[in-house]
Amino acid sequence: MLNKSFGNIKTLEKSLNASWLRNETISNNIANVNTPGYKRESVEFESILKDSLLNIGIEGKMTHEKHMPIGAVDIDHIEPSISKDFNSKYRRDGNNVNIDVEMASLAKNTIRYNMMTQRVTGKLNKLKSIVKDGR
């Protein structure tokens, strides 16, 4: 019963961690806006999560830590990835950080992070209410 109601807290936790990493990455991009040759970095998590959630099928059992996961991937094995953008050119000095894009991304990420913290707080308050009043 609780697993159905609170099963996605782990997903929200992973999403919060990815959002925090994205915030650090965007801040690093902003700090290096005037560094010649710097290539902007970005964090990819939502598409990785979506792909793993849509990959519903058989799930292999891992009996050793060096085994490769088969089929559906457990949420514990999903991690965000950081990539550098080597393809786009923005300035002559090789730096491809656009401060306007980075500031907009930072604002969007802050809104996303706040929304997820509210969801987690709501779910934990619900659990607290169940424990306190459920008797």
C-alpha positions as CSV (number, residue, x, y, z in Angstrom):
1,M,0.0,0.0,0.0
2,L,2.7,2.5,1.0
3,N,4.8,1.5,-2.0
4,K,2.0,2.6,-4.4
5,S,1.5,5.9,-2.6
6,F,5.1,6.7,-2.0
7,G,7.0,4.7,-4.6
8,N,8.0,7.8,-6.6
9,I,9.8,9.5,-3.8
10,K,13.0,7.8,-5.0
11,T,12.3,9.2,-8.5
12,L,11.8,12.6,-7.0
13,E,15.0,12.3,-5.0
14,K,17.0,11.4,-8.2
15,S,15.3,14.3,-10.0
16,L,16.3,16.7,-7.2
17,N,19.9,15.5,-7.3
18,A,19.9,16.0,-11.1
19,S,18.5,19.5,-10.7
20,W,21.1,20.4,-8.1
21,L,23.8,19.1,-10.4
22,R,22.3,21.2,-13.3
23,N,22.3,24.3,-11.0
24,E,26.1,23.8,-10.3
25,T,26.8,23.2,-14.0
26,I,24.9,26.3,-15.1
27,S,26.6,28.4,-12.4
28,N,30.0,27.0,-13.7
29,N,29.0,28.1,-17.2
30,I,28.1,31.6,-16.0
31,A,31.3,31.9,-14.1
32,N,33.3,31.0,-17.2
33,V,31.4,33.3,-19.6
34,N,34.6,35.3,-20.3
35,T,37.0,32.4,-20.4
36,P,38.5,32.0,-23.9
37,G,38.0,28.5,-25.3
38,Y,35.5,27.4,-22.6
39,K,32.8,25.0,-23.8
40,R,29.5,25.1,-22.0
41,E,28.3,22.0,-20.1
42,S,24.8,20.7,-19.8
43,V,23.1,18.0,-17.7
44,E,20.9,15.4,-19.2
45,F,18.6,13.5,-16.9
46,E,14.9,13.8,-17.9
47,S,15.4,11.9,-21.2
48,I,17.4,9.2,-19.5
49,L,14.7,8.8,-16.9
50,K,12.0,8.8,-19.5
51,D,13.8,6.1,-21.6
52,S,14.2,3.9,-18.5
53,L,10.6,4.3,-17.4
54,L,9.4,3.4,-20.9
55,N,11.6,0.4,-21.1
56,I,9.1,-1.9,-19.5
57,G,9.7,-5.5,-20.1
58,I,11.6,-8.4,-18.7
59,E,14.1,-7.7,-15.9
60,G,17.2,-9.8,-15.4
61,K,18.4,-10.6,-12.0
62,M,21.9,-9.3,-11.1
63,T,23.7,-11.9,-9.0
64,H,27.1,-10.1,-9.1
65,E,27.9,-6.4,-9.1
66,K,29.8,-6.6,-12.4
67,H,26.8,-8.0,-14.3
68,M,25.1,-5.7,-16.8
69,P,21.5,-4.9,-16.1
70,I,19.0,-6.4,-18.5
71,G,15.6,-5.0,-19.3
72,A,14.0,-2.5,-16.9
73,V,16.5,-0.5,-15.1
74,D,16.1,0.1,-11.3
75,I,15.8,3.8,-10.4
76,D,19.0,3.4,-8.3
77,H,21.0,2.8,-11.4
78,I,19.8,6.0,-13.2
79,E,22.3,8.8,-13.1
80,P,22.4,12.2,-14.8
81,S,25.1,12.8,-17.4
82,I,27.2,15.9,-18.0
83,S,28.2,16.7,-21.5
84,K,30.2,19.5,-23.1
85,D,28.9,21.3,-26.2
86,F,31.7,21.2,-28.7
87,N,29.5,21.8,-31.8
88,S,28.2,25.3,-31.4
89,K,30.4,28.4,-31.8
90,Y,29.3,31.6,-30.2
91,R,32.3,33.8,-30.1
92,R,35.6,34.2,-31.9
93,D,37.6,33.2,-28.8
94,G,36.0,29.7,-28.9
95,N,33.7,30.3,-25.9
96,N,30.1,29.2,-26.6
97,V,28.4,30.4,-23.4
98,N,25.5,32.7,-24.0
99,I,24.7,34.5,-20.7
100,D,21.1,35.1,-21.6
101,V,20.5,31.4,-22.3
102,E,22.3,30.4,-19.1
103,M,20.3,32.8,-16.9
104,A,17.0,31.6,-18.4
105,S,18.1,28.0,-17.8
106,L,19.0,28.8,-14.2
107,A,15.6,30.4,-13.6
108,K,13.8,27.4,-15.2
109,N,15.9,25.0,-13.1
110,T,15.2,26.9,-9.9
111,I,11.4,26.7,-10.6
112,R,11.7,23.0,-11.3
113,Y,13.7,22.4,-8.1
114,N,11.2,24.3,-6.0
115,M,8.3,22.4,-7.5
116,M,10.0,19.0,-6.7
117,T,10.8,20.0,-3.2
118,Q,7.1,21.0,-2.7
119,R,6.1,17.6,-4.0
120,V,8.4,15.7,-1.7
121,T,7.3,17.8,1.3
122,G,3.7,17.1,0.4
123,K,4.3,13.4,0.2
124,L,6.2,13.3,3.5
125,N,3.5,15.4,5.2
126,K,1.0,12.9,4.0
127,L,3.0,10.0,5.4
128,K,3.4,11.9,8.7
129,S,-0.4,12.4,8.8
130,I,-1.0,8.7,8.2
131,V,1.4,7.7,10.9
132,K,0.1,10.3,13.4
133,D,-3.6,9.9,12.8
134,G,-3.8,6.4,11.4
135,R,-3.6,4.5,14.7
